[in-house]
Amino acid sequence: MKFRSGFVSNSSSSSYICEVCGDTFETWDEGISHFNLVMCRDYEHLFCEDHRINPNDDGNYTMYEIENEENRIDSKHCPICQLEHVTDFMALMYAAKRLNVTVESLKRDISEDFENYEQFDDYIFGEESSFDVELTAHVHGIKAGNKELAHKAARELVVKNPMMLDITYCE
């Protein structure tokens, strides 16, 4: 997916979003391999290499190059294709199919039933179930080139081990 803004010369800017963890990557001329991202060969799901599943017997993953694009991975290694990760979009499409409605009719109903997002939010989540929660992770000894990389490494560590989190504020 490419996003452009402002004046664009011979270079184009690209933004990549991991469909599993939501991390975003922005660049001017780099491809997905620069960010350790892989794309599912069959359905073009884009995700961080760390999310790959089902390695081959030799511990590696089946990779492809399609139309000069590197880092294409077999769908048996894709957490989305193997339904280990269900995206919000998949859930929405499934709900629409189960309810025998279209996404467009759901959008129309939302616009007609609510005056603003606050009303919609109260309807979906209810005023009584709204909480502000602040989580603190206890992570020490992260070695990284800069603070941003240290924060990213700490976040990845906490995602893999949620027991590092403490609820410090809840209202």
C-alpha positions, 0 to 999 in steps of 0.5 A: 500500500502506498501513500503519497503526500506533498510534492513527489519527484522521481522517488515515491514514499511507501508506508507498510503496516504489519497486519498482525501487530499493527507496527508501521514502517515508512520509507522513500525507496526501500522495499518490505525486506528492508524492514524484515517484513514478509508478504503471503504469496497467495493473499498478499498479507503483510506481516513482520518476519517474527510472526511467521509460523510452521517452519519447514522440517529444516527450520526454514520457511519457503520463500519466493520472488514474484515479479522482482519482489522479494520476501514472498512467503508460502501461505502455510507460514502465514498466521492469517492464512492459517487463522492463527491471527484473525484481522478486524476486517475478517471479523467484520466480513464474517459478521456481515455474512452471518447476519446476511447484511452488507458492509455498506448497509452497516455503514448506512445504519451507523450514519442514520442511527447515531449523531456522532462517534461518542453516541456510537461508542456508548452504544457499542461499549456502554458508558458503564464498561468504559475504563481508562487503564494504564499499563506499565511494563517492567523491562530492564537491560535492553541494548539498542542503538537509540531510545526508539529502538529500545522502546520497540524491542521492549514492546516486542518483549512484552507482547511475547511475555504479557506477564511483564505488565502491571496495571498501575491505574484503573478508573 
